[in-house]
Structures are given as structure tokens and as C-alpha cells.
Amino acid sequence: MAALAAESTRAAKLGALLSRRRARELNDAGRVFLESGLPAKAERCFGAAVAECDGFAPAWHNFGVATLLLANQAKHEGVGDHTVLRGRALRYFLAALRLRPGFAAAAANASALQLQAQQPEAACETAAHGLLPSASGRPREPVAGDRRGGVLDELVRVLHADALAIARRCVGDEDALRAVSNLATALRMAGRHAAAVSLWRSMLGMAPCGPGTPAVGPESAADRPPVAGAPIPSSRAPARDARPAHVVFVCARWGDKYGPQYLSALARGLGRSKFDWSSRPTAPLAAGLPGDAGSATSGTRVRASLVCMTDDVGAALEAASAGESVLSAALSFADLDAAEAACGSVGAARSAEESGPGGTGRGASWPGWWNKARLLGAGASRCLRAAAGVADGQDAVAVFLDLDVVITGCILPVVRRCMDLLEEGSDLVALGTEGMLCEARADGVNSSVMAWILDSNSGRRRSPHAAALDCLSGERCRVAMAVVHRFDHWLEIVFPLPAGDLLASGAAAVSEPSCLRMGRLSCEHGNLVGDFSTLAGASTPARLPPVVVFPLDPKPHRLLELSRSGHELAGRLARQWA
């Protein structure tokens, strides 16, 4: 009997090995079909593979990939029910993750589908299991009405414990990077903004941003980051006798995502505001802000300049020359490199490291939106002041605008509100995500519009807002560029920023303030700034806000096309942008 049992065991093991080998062969064949652009044939191969061996995780994952491709194809062609196919793909990805905890590719794909289905809690759990092979439990199907608060809180605590290891894994691991990106979005959508900020600070080796243990559960008002307008300690009170005398509008253009027409449209739109775009400032900004750009007492206008930071100065100047333009200067990244080197900022070290031999000679632009972070540095302050002709000893306010904003009228009310927030003690002003339909999260920021003070001492001491760049040095810079996938999230991570982080990163200490503060320009009522998706989802207002932002699709170049299909708001904005 023992011999028969042993023989039966050997036969079972041999059968399992043969099944796994056949499943592997079918999986390899399916991958060939996928690479050849034949998802239907690939799906049949992967289906046969999991039928042959249902414990083979790679086949389940590839089964999901092929099914998802078929779902996208069905949606594009308008045939079949693509939502059913997406549901199947999600089940296949989750099956792969159950079989292999830590399977980052399966977790990234599954959590992306859960986010699209407005299931942020499930997406958090799924992404966490892809990053933590040792996490307790297994990912499961979402249950209607089940917010799984306790499970999610425990996973966040485990993620905190392994934060540095997770961050190191993301450097060079594209699948882990996608899972981390989805986790960042899911936590914010699930109402756990403070937990997301605290976790990412742990990944970057930064101190907690508030007293005590970071919040990991649903937030109370006390958990939310401070906003301008709250009581300011006496040591934080701004010491300014008058508002800056110069407004420096700033935009950035690199790569080919936005054509030259975007810079031309922005320059024309700003030109509708009656600033003094040429003469030297003759009065403080406060004199011109109560109503119009012109002073009610002296007849002077507020001095303003538009400066574009770009990797192609020639193209920027050519774009600005088309029609009336108020562009004052176009600065290259080489200009910024030189200014950063003179200031001894970390931006110069990063640029030198990235450019290396065989560079273009135009300076080293950072990856994607990280170029926006460079605008906050001391080197950029020096560049912007010089390009705009700001007089020595005078303060100026920088107002950053994304290229894809549409200026519908006089922007003075927006500048005025930004100045109010800066005077109340904010080191940086950005848009708040409340009232922005496209953001689908509260308590966050959006960097389509930003403002900060270019103080008269820039380049001789660290400006407070420059800490957002100063804390990027060495290993922290490499990790941050791997695990932070939106500039908006980066701002949420570093504001407020304890002074201890500056000292730990080797940057010069900032004597005041000890904690950076973010002021939030509200989009809730669309009085000053509105986002297109929110405005389009409501009844079209009789009067548009001065600034309309387009964080997601569609972008302004598609407005004319949308207007032809009867979209009233698109038609009104197309006339302003053209």
C-alpha cells in the first residue's frame, strides 16, 4: 500500500510539472500573439494556460492584459460590452496577485481599473499588496458599501514601516512605480490626504509634517494641512510695508506636448489686462490693485512682465512675435543652470549630473514637470528678476500660469487674491482642489496657477519657498523623481516642510518661517479661477472667471472642434483662446 501511495504521489507531481510546462508554453505563445497585435488569439492562449494550470500567476496576469486590450478595442469600435471585459480583466489581475503577493504589474493594472470604476479603497488595498509581498491577507473583490477602513488603515501602517524599501524598489522598477502612482491617487480619492502625504514623506526619509503619529484613517479638520487665513503666530507674521511693485508672470515650455500657439494665446490673453508692460515701476502694487490696473490716485499702472522658461528660446520668441504679445523674455535652462551655480543651489548639481558629456549645450532640463519645481529655486528668482527688469531692492510677485490656461478677461482680481494670501503668511499660493471636478479629491492643491514672492534678497539668502527645491539633493532627488508622479503631490509633500528637513539635506537653514505654508486659491465658486470640467458640468455661467484651467482632457486646442458639435462653453472659450 505504501508503494502504491508513493507511486501515486510521484505521478501527481509529474502531472503537475507537465501541466505547468504546457501552461508555460501556452503563455509564451500568447505573448507572441500579444507582441504581434493579435489580442484575441493571445486571450485564447492565456485562457488555455490557466485552464491547464490555474496556479500559474504570469498566465493569469497576461490573460488580464489581453482581455483589457480587447475591452479597449471594443470601446473604440463601439461593439460589444467593454465594461464586462474590463470586469473580467480585473478578476484575472486579482487572481494573479493572490497567487503571487508582490506582483507589482498585476497590482498596477488591477488598481488602475478599480480607480476607473471609482473604487479608491479597493485600489489602495490592491496597490499595497503589489508593493508588500508580506502584507497580511489577500486582495479580494470589492464589496458594495464596504469601505474596509480597518484593513486599509493596517496596510497603510505596514507601508509606513517598509516605506524606504518600497521607495528603493521603485527606482528602476516601472511596474512598482505604476503601483505607487495608483496608490497616491487612490489614497487621496479615498479621503486619506494626510495619510498619503505622511507615507510619501516616509519614502523620502523626511520627518512627519505634524506633531504625533501621522493620521492614517479618515481625516478630521485637525488633520488637514494649514491654509492661509488661519491664525498666524507672531513669529510668522509678514513684515512688509508695501506690496511688491512688479508682477512677473511666468510660464514654462519644454518638449513638444504644447505647440507654439499655446504661448501665443497666453501672451495675448494677458495683454488684455491693462498692466504697464514696458515702463519701469513707479508705484507700489498696492496703489494699483483696489480696482483697475491703474492707480486711482497717481494714474500709474502696475508694472508687469511675462517670462517663459524653455528648452527652445528661438521657438518661444518666434511664437510670441505672432500678433500682439507681451512676452518680455525667454530664458533657457542654460541660463537657469548658471544662476543656480552662482547661488550654490541643488538645482545646479542635479543639472550637471544629468547633462554629462554630449549635452545639447542648452542646459539640462529636468524630467517633465520637475522643471516647474526649478522655478521655485533661488537661481530662478535671480533669473526672473533680471529678465523682468525688477529694480534692485524692490520686491516682486511671481504668478505662474500653465500654458494650457485660457485668460478670459482682466486677471487683476486673481493677482489681488494671491497677494492677500501671501500677505496673510503663505510662502506659496496654488489652487485648492475643492470645487475641481477633474481632481476628484479634497484637501489637495493644483499647480495650474501659483504665486510667490521674488524678494529683493533672492540669490543672497534662501527664500522660504525655495525649500521645495532645496530639499531635493542626492539620493532623495533620485527617489523623489521615481515615486512622486505629479508636481501637485510634490507640493503637498513639502508644504508645510519642517526646518529639520532642510538641515538634513545639507541646504542652508531658513531662519523664518520654520514651517512652510501653502495658501489655496479657491475654485469652488468659479469667481476667480474655474476648471473646464466643472464649468462644463454646470449651467454655463453668464460671466466666465478670468482664468479657466484645463488639468485634464480636453485641452484648449480642441475647443473649436467641441464648439462645432454644439458645446456652448467651448465656443466661448475658443474665441478667447484663438
Secondary structure by P-SEA (a helix, b strand, c coil): caaaaaaaaaaaaaaaaaaaaaaaaaaaaaaaaaaaccaaaaaaaaaaaaaaccccaaaaaaaaaaaaaaaaaaaaaccccaaaaaaaaaaaaaaaaaacccaaaaaaaaaaaaaaaccaaaaaaaaaaaacccccbbbbcccccccaaaaaaaaaaaaaaaaaaaaaaacccaaaaaaaaaaaaaaaaacaaaaaaaaaaaaacccccccccccccccccccccccccccccccccccccccccbbbbbbbbccccccaaaaaaaaaaaaacccccccccccccccccccccccccccccbbbbbbbbcccaaaaaaaaacccccccccccaaaaaaaaaaaccaaaaaaaaaaccccccccccccccaaaaaaacaaaaaaaaaaacccccbbbbbbbbcccccccccaaaaaaaaaaaaaacccbbbbbccccccccccccccccbbbbbbcccccccccccccccccccaaaaaaaacccccaaaaaaaaccccaaaaaaacccccccccbbbbbbbccccccccccaaaaaacccccccccbbbccccccccaaaaaaaaccaaaaaaaaaac
